[in-house]
Amino acid sequence: MSKEIRSYIRFALPQRIEHWVFVISMTALAITGLAQKFATTAVAQGIVSILGGVESSRIIHHYAAIIMMLQTIYHVGVVSYKVYVLRMPMSMLPGLRDIRSAWQMLLHNFGYKINKPQEGRYTFAEKAEYWAVVWGTVVMAITGFMMWNPIATTRFLPGDVIPAAKAAHGGEALLAVLAIIVWHLYHVHLRHFNKSMFTGKLTEDEMLAEHPLELADIKAGMIAKPNPVLVRKRQFVFIPVYTVVAVAMLWGTYLFVGGEETAITTVAPGEDVIIFAPLTPTPLPTPLPTQPSAQIGNTWVTGIGDLFRQNCGVCHAGEIIMGGLDISSYQSALEGGNSGPGIIPGNPDSSVLMTTQRTGGHPAQLSQEELSLIIEWIEGGAPES
């Protein structure tokens, strides 16, 4: 006849749901966050590509962060309710006993002690991991706010805090992931596969091995149920107080997510102004006097400069300097304007004056004979005199 396996409730259904919501949000944050932190690696680029690009990765990261913030508000309420209303002992708080247990476990692992330390509801390892999560959540929330709201942050703090927050955020994320892989997975899945987050229960043998002091209290009947009358009285106090606190925390979450005024909305829109509006129509370029090309010398001083000034001087000399191009002198013509050097000696193909003229349709379009003369001048080194 098989012996009946007795089990004890370890985690209720709401606790298990809370745990898995945390697992999902934490996993999403880790994947999308580390992919952005190590964006130059092939693995990170593959992850970002699968997620639909860096912008999609950011959106997923932000939604996962919002879920974790909402869960934190819920968790604060659950813990407060258990401590104040149900008067459950704060067994997750670390104490001197945990230091002694950690030391005894270290000696046991090195073979200096036969027996492991006797643990209660939570072991020293579980407490250390829980408070590491609390600390990490606080750090990630503060640094995440700074990066999500850089303008609001730098209204009160120097700008250097933003790259510092980015470094701290990424470093804490990497530490959290490594802690989960090295610490949590070992203690929960490798050393002994703990199914309590799936079933909510531990067998008596598992309780005896991991939590013997709690098992002894249960069997001795020392875990008393709270008085229903006192519970109701405390609920009248707790519910309105936590409601106010929860609303304040939700409002803080809203400001966290949507309170930033970006540079686009805070900078005044630019004005539409007319940068060039002549009162009279611009006259057509004055044509060159009829003269053989041979009379124009092959230097700037002996005719090339006059050729430019007569054809282009209306828009690029004197008070009107369109496009930053001034052809009133040899040096200013070489320097050019907003589009680049006007004349590059020996290189007509890269000279802006020639590339503009060669496209055709210019208001002061030179004739083919004039273009040939200027090309010959530039190829010859564009001498001034």
C-alpha positions, 0 to 999 in steps of 0.5 A, a space after each residue: 500500500 503506497 504511502 500518502 504524500 502530504 503537502 503544504 501550501 507554499 504560495 497561493 494562486 495570486 502569489 503565483 500569478 504575480 510571480 509569472 507576471 514579474 517573470 514575463 516583464 523581467 524577461 522582456 526588459 532583459 531581452 530588449 534592454 540588453 539588445 540595445 546596450 550591446 547593439 553592435 553585437 551580431 546577437 543583439 542585431 538579430 534580436 532587434 531585427 526579429 522584434 521589428 527594429 530598434 523602435 519596436 524594441 524600445 516600445 516593448 521595453 517601455 510597456 514591460 517597464 509599465 507592467 513592472 511598475 503596476 505590479 510594484 504598486 500591487 505588491 506594496 498593497 499585498 505586503 502592507 495588507 498582510 503586515 497590518 491587517 492580517 498581522 503576519 510576521 515580517 519573515 522576509 526581513 533579514 536579521 542576525 540569524 540569517 548571517 549565522 545561517 549563511 556562515 553555517 551553510 558556507 561551512 557546510 558546503 566546504 565540508 566543515 559542518 555536517 548539518 545545514 542550517 535550520 530555516 523557517 518560512 524563508 531561507 537566507 538565500 531567498 531573503 537575499 534574492 528578494 531584497 536584491 530584486 527590491 534594490 534593483 527595482 528602485 535603481 532601475 526605476 530612478 535611472 529609467 525615469 531619468 532616461 525616459 524624462 531627460 528634460 524634466 530631470 535636467 531642470 533640477 539636476 546637471 546634464 551629466 546625470 543622464 549618461 550616468 543614469 544610462 550606465 547605472 541602468 545598463 550595469 544593474 540590468 546586466 547584474 540582475 540577469 546574471 544573478 537570475 542565471 547564476 543564483 536563482 536558476 541554481 537554487 530553484 531549478 538545478 540544485 533541487 527542482 522546486 515546483 511550488 510556483 507551478 503547483 503552489 505546494 511543497 511536499 512534507 519531505 521538501 518542507 523538512 529539507 528546506 523549511 524545517 522550522 516552519 514545518 515544526 510551527 505548522 505541526 505544533 499549531 503555532 501559526 494562528 489564524 487572524 481574528 475576523 473581527 479585528 481583520 474587519 476593523 483594520 480593513 476600515 483603516 487600511 482600504 482608504 489609506 492604501 487607496 490614496 497611496 495607490 492613486 498617488 503611485 498610479 499618478 506618479 506612474 502616469 507622470 513617469 510615462 507621459 509627463 515629459 515635454 520633448 524638445 519638439 514641443 518645448 521649442 517655439 515653432 519657427 517663423 516663415 520669412 521671405 529671405 529674398 523678395 525684390 521690389 522689381 523684377 530682376 533684370 536679365 543678365 547683360 549680354 556680352 558685347 559682340 567680340 571675338 573670343 580671341 579678344 578675351 585673354 585666358 586669365 581672370 584679369 584679362 577677361 575671364 573675370 569680366 565674363 563672369 561679372 557681366 553674366 552673373 554679377 546681377 545675382 552674385 555681386 554687390 548687395 545681392 549675393 545669392 547662395 553665398 557665391 560672390 564673383 566680384 573678385 578672383 579669390 571669392 569666386 574660387 571660394 564659392 558659396 553654400 554649394 562648395 568651391 566655385 572654381 577648382 584650378 585644374 578640375 572643371 568637373 568639380 567646380 560648382 560654377 561649371 557643374 551649375 552651368 552644364 546642367 543648363 536652364 540657368 538664368 544667366 546661362 553661358 553660351 557653348 563658346 563661353 563655357 569652352 573658354 572657361 573650361 580651357 581656363 580652369 584646365 590651365 590652372 585658372 590663373 589670375 593674371 
